[in-house]
Amino acid sequence: MLWIAIRAHAGEKFRTAAGLPLSYVVPCNYVRVVRDGRRINRSLTRTNFAKALSAVPAERPSDIKDRQVSGYTWAIL
């Protein structure tokens, strides 16, 4: 269910904990973050989100700091 929700919200606007805007695309089984019209050179895997979900609700990105690019992972979750 989580991955279905992540795919469904691709292209929407999100904000990091610092208030920076971002969106994302889901080309396959990973997420590519888009900031300021540019794709960030990091992929967030489907597994990354599944593992981060165990820490939800997380009040801030540092609550899931063991996940890939925790600030973006937190914003999307």
DAJO-V545168 format. One record per backbone hydrogen bond with DSSP energy under -1.0 kcal/mol. CO is the residue of the C=O (numbers start at 1). NH is the residue of the N-H. E is the energy in kcal/mol with one decimal. If there is no record, write none. Layout:
CO_NH_E ; CO_NH_E
//
This chain:
1_5_-2.1 ; 2_6_-2.6 ; 3_7_-2.6 ; 4_8_-2.2 ; 5_9_-1.4 ; 7_10_-1.2 ; 9_12_-2.0 ; 14_22_-2.2 ; 16_19_-1.9 ; 20_16_-2.2 ; 22_14_-3.1 ; 23_34_-3.2 ; 24_11_-1.7 ; 25_32_-2.7 ; 29_46_-1.8 ; 31_44_-2.5 ; 32_25_-2.3 ; 33_40_-3.3 ; 34_23_-2.1 ; 35_38_-2.1 ; 38_35_-2.9 ; 40_42_-1.9 ; 44_31_-2.8 ; 45_49_-1.4 ; 46_50_-1.8 ; 47_51_-2.5 ; 48_52_-2.1 ; 49_53_-1.9 ; 52_55_-2.1 ; 53_56_-1.5 ; 60_63_-2.0 ; 61_64_-1.9 ; 62_65_-1.1 ; 64_67_-2.3 ; 69_72_-1.1 ; 69_73_-2.2 ; 70_74_-2.8 ; 71_75_-1.7 ; 72_76_-2.1 ; 73_77_-2.3
//
